[in-house]
Amino acid sequence: MQLTLYQIDAFTNKLFGGNPAAVIPLQKWVDIDLMQKIALENNLSETVFFVPALNAGADYEIRWFTPEVEINLCGHATLASAYVLFELLDFKKEEIKFSSKSGILKVKRNGGLITLDFPSWKPERLDIYPNDLAKILGDVEIVGVYQHRDFLVELLNEAAVKNCVPDFSLMKKHIDKMIITAPGSTRSDGTSDRVDFVSRFFAPGAGVDEDPVTGSAHSQLIPFWSEKLSKNKMHALQLSKRGGEIWCEQLNADRVTMSGNCVYYMKGEIEV
């Protein structure tokens, strides 16, 4: 069986930035074990598969795999899938509806950007959390710890997020996935310097020590910072080595949007 694979850099406007995703369109689902093996072979943070939907309420069904596990939501690979459909496979409508394990995900063109309509996962503050958290993150000041799907750890400032050097071996023993975040840095006049908030995302339990740009993490980050900053529209950076840029909006209590660019890297054929 021959399958087509596209590799797309998501949440960036420059090649070798953002988060690379392997996108594999299918006409019908293949065995889950095969999809997992392909994801392991690709060795990217996500390999995404989609098929034409049988449900009239969606255009495609979509599934995401890390090298080790299937996950329930992935932003950058969904963005990359929409890019492939819009730009390379000549999808005619302005909005794509993906049916997923996290419900219907709507994706549309938005000027020069692609916009994801995702669930809003407001994290709740935790009074009790792993005692080793300070050791996991090293010498940083923890402002607060929250959780919806993933641990969300608020740090003091942008520099703390950027310079954090986690102990991934220790993290994997206690925490599968973790977001660290802080307000964007400020100028001397106190105004925002480019962005409203910054973050990094770690998922050693899913086989990805640090994910370059993570849309699903922003399902938690957007409601978190929307409430703290008292604003619905925000601009965010993920401070990985590759870096990523996301334009965010809190639509209502249940939904958020995140918008970004994509860059086409390659197309190939795999034989399985």
Secondary structure, 3 states (H helix, E strand, C coil): CEEEEEEEEECCCCCCCCEEEEEEECCCCCCHHHHHHHHHHHCCCEEEEEEECCCCCCCEEEEEECCCCEECCCHHHHHHHHHHHHHHCCCCCCEEEEEECCEEEEEEEECCEEEEEEECCCCEECCCCCCCHHHHHCCCCEEEEEECCCEEEEECCHHHHHHCCCCHHHHHHHCCCEEEEEECCECCCCCECCCCEEEEEEEHHHCEEEECCCHHHHHHHHHHHHHHHCCCEEEEEECCCCCEEEEEEECCCCEEEEEECEEEEEEEEEEC
